[in-house]
């Protein structure tokens, strides 16, 4: 099975985090599920999947964040 990167465009991720903050809800993400996902994010954004989410403010904007899987960080 070929994995599709769970990452959306930066604006959509930022919107989701802002909406969660506004409604005081946690953000739930499946992150780092495969080496393919990790490699894709590294190629597209020049950083790890976790660093990418940090860079676009997901962790700052959401009251809490649950990262499911998180094997390849």
N, C-alpha and C positions, 0 to 999 in steps of 0.2 A: 504494500500500500504506500503510495506516495503521499507524503505529508504536505499540506498547504500551510504556509506560515499564517499563524493566527494574528499577526500584526496588521492593523488597519492603517490607513494614512494618519499622519500625525494629528491632524485636526479632529478626526473621529475619536482617537484615543483621548485627546485633551477634553473633548466634549463629554465623553463617558465619565471621566474623572471629575469634571466640574459638576455634572448632573448628580453623581454619587455624593459629592460634598454638599450640594444644595439640599438634597433629601436625607442627608446624614445616613447614607447606606455604604456598606463596604463594596469594594471592587473585587470581583472574582475572575481570575485569569488562569488559563492553562498556559504555562510558560516553560520553555526548555524541555519539550517533549522528545526531541530528536536531534541528532547531529545535523540533519538537513535544515531544520529550523534555525539552529545556531549559526550554521554556515551562511544561510541566506541573509540573516540579519547582519552578520559581520560584513558580508559583501555589499549590501545595500546601504548600511548606516555606519560602517566602520567602528562598531562597538558590539558588545554582547547584548543579548535580548534584555537582560536586567538593566544594563546601563542605558539602553535606548529608552526604556520606560521611565527611568530616573531623569534622563535628559529632557523628555517632553513633559515632565511634571506630574506624572500619574501618582507617585507616592506622596508628593506635597499636597495635591488637591483632594485626595480621597482620605476619609477618616481612618480607614483601615483597608488592608489589601490582602487577599488570600491568593497565593500563587500555588496552584495545583501542579503536581509533577515536579517541576523545577529541578530536573535532573542535570541538564546541560546549561549551566549558568555562565 
